[in-house]
């Protein structure tokens, strides 16, 4: 080891500086290639992962907003379906609806002479259910009956309304009308029966 230091001390200063510079440069190059490049590569990979994570987070936020909007629309549509189903009874609800119309006529004070369901008339998306009615009562009782029917959620239309005075009676009328209610056509391919 002493020989090394003797030889080192005998080397000119310029060579010492040059050797020192080569050693420092070699250490710097080794650090650059083996340490700094791998750290830089890790930093770049981490930045890419962070950018992707931020983009994914933004995308998930957008999806959540979209999902909430879609769920709100679905909720609105379901509410509208409930309202539509309430206005257009299914075939299983028809007997109850017809009984309710019959009861509304009695509640209004009308005497029911005829209340007969006629053959259903299928349309593209719904079925018309006509009912021939002949009622007897005063104009006020008829107005009350029509008011009761108007307040119902169901769609019921009246047409071919004929009013006649009864003979020998003051203010009493015989009312003939065709009332039509509607039901949703559950299956377009299915043959409709008249329930």
C-alpha positions, 0 to 999 in steps of 0.5 A: 500500500505504501508503494501505491501512495509513493507512486501517487505522490510522484505523479504530476498534479495534472495527471492526479487531477485528470485521474480524479476527474475520470473517477468522479466522472465514472461515479457520476456516469454510474450514478446516472445510469444505475440510480438516476435513470431508474428513479427517473423511470419510476417517477415517469411511470408514477406520473403516468399512473397518477394521470391515468388514476385522475382520468379514471376518477373523472370518468367515474364521476361522469358515469356517476352523474350519468347514472344518477340522471338515468335513474332519475329518468327511470323513476320519472318513467315508472311514475308515468307508467303508474299514472298511465296504468291508473288511467288505462285499466288492465283486463283484470281491473275492468269488472271493478271499474264497471262496477264503480261506474254503476255505483257512481250512477246510483250514488248520484241518484240515477235509476239504472234501467240498462247497463250493458257491456258491448263487444270490445273494439281493439285498436293498435295499442289499446282496446275500447270497452263500450258500455250501453247505458240507460239511466233515469233521473233529474238533470241535477242527478245526471250532472252529479254523475258526470261530475263523479265520472270526471273526477275518476282517474280512469279515462271514460268518454261519453258519446251518443248522449240522448236526453228525453223527458219522461211522460207525466213526470216533472223534470225527470229525464231518460238518458241513453248514452254510450260510455267508453273506457279503455284498457291497455293492450297487454300483448299486440299478438294476443287475440283480445277477448271481451271480458 
